[in-house]
Amino acid sequence: MSFRLFLHCAGFLSRNLIYSITGYIEKDAETGLYVAVVPGIPGAHTQAETLDELQTNLKEVVELCLEQMAPEVRKQIPEFVGNADLAEKKKEL
């Protein structure tokens, strides 16, 4: 599962910026928690019991990560292009 996270960040280079960030969500089989990660932003990952809580947590984490990034590094965040679901036919035992 993936989702788009829109962040309105004030104060970067003395102007308002809007970031469109893509995160990926998985449900951990052992803990039952939702886990999210944003590829391309080091440290941008979190977990939560609900999807609403996960989105809130991830938005906060991404904002903190972006605040700590140098402006030239922030410009190099990869652009989300798409995703592909890969399936393999299970072999019968």
C-alpha positions as CSV (number, residue, x, y, z in Angstrom):
1,M,0.0,0.0,0.0
2,S,1.3,3.5,-0.7
3,F,0.0,6.9,-0.1
4,R,0.8,10.5,-0.9
5,L,1.6,12.9,2.0
6,F,1.3,16.6,1.3
7,L,3.3,18.8,3.6
8,H,3.1,22.6,3.8
9,C,6.4,23.6,5.3
10,A,7.1,27.2,6.3
11,G,10.5,28.7,6.9
12,F,12.6,26.7,4.4
13,L,14.8,29.3,2.7
14,S,12.5,32.0,4.0
15,R,9.5,30.9,1.9
16,N,6.6,28.6,2.1
17,L,7.0,25.3,0.2
18,I,4.6,22.4,-0.4
19,Y,6.1,19.0,-0.7
20,S,4.3,16.0,-2.1
21,I,5.9,13.0,-0.5
22,T,5.1,9.3,-1.1
23,G,5.3,6.8,1.7
24,Y,4.9,3.1,1.7
25,I,2.9,1.2,4.3
26,E,3.1,-2.4,5.5
27,K,1.4,-4.2,8.3
28,D,3.9,-6.1,10.5
29,A,2.7,-9.7,10.9
30,E,4.3,-10.1,14.4
31,T,3.2,-6.9,16.1
32,G,0.1,-6.0,14.1
33,L,1.4,-2.5,13.7
34,Y,1.3,-0.4,10.6
35,V,4.8,0.5,9.5
36,A,5.6,3.4,7.0
37,V,8.7,4.5,5.3
38,V,9.5,7.3,2.9
39,P,12.3,6.2,0.5
40,G,14.9,8.8,-0.3
41,I,14.5,10.6,3.1
42,P,16.9,9.1,5.7
43,G,15.2,8.5,9.0
44,A,11.6,9.0,7.6
45,H,9.9,5.9,9.1
46,T,7.5,5.3,11.9
47,Q,4.8,2.9,13.1
48,A,1.4,3.0,14.7
49,E,-1.7,1.0,15.6
50,T,-4.0,2.8,13.2
51,L,-3.6,4.3,9.7
52,D,-4.7,7.7,10.9
53,E,-2.1,7.7,13.7
54,L,0.5,6.4,11.2
55,Q,-0.2,9.3,8.8
56,T,0.1,11.9,11.7
57,N,3.3,10.3,12.9
58,L,4.8,10.1,9.5
59,K,4.0,13.7,8.7
60,E,5.7,14.8,11.9
61,V,8.8,12.6,11.1
62,V,9.1,13.9,7.5
63,E,8.8,17.5,8.7
64,L,11.6,17.0,11.2
65,C,13.8,15.2,8.6
66,L,13.3,18.0,6.1
67,E,14.1,20.7,8.7
68,Q,17.4,19.0,9.4
69,M,18.3,18.6,5.7
70,A,20.6,21.0,3.9
71,P,18.8,22.9,1.1
72,E,20.9,21.2,-1.6
73,V,20.1,17.8,-0.3
74,R,16.4,18.6,-0.1
75,K,16.4,19.3,-3.8
76,Q,17.7,15.8,-4.5
77,I,14.7,13.9,-2.9
78,P,13.7,11.4,-5.5
79,E,10.4,12.0,-7.4
80,F,7.8,9.2,-7.1
81,V,7.1,7.8,-10.5
82,G,5.0,4.7,-9.8
83,N,4.9,1.3,-8.3
84,A,4.7,-2.2,-9.6
85,D,3.1,-5.3,-8.0
86,L,5.0,-8.4,-8.7
87,A,3.4,-11.8,-8.3
88,E,4.8,-15.2,-8.5
89,K,2.8,-18.4,-8.9
90,K,3.3,-20.6,-5.9
91,K,4.5,-24.1,-6.6
92,E,2.3,-26.9,-5.4
93,L,3.9,-29.2,-2.8
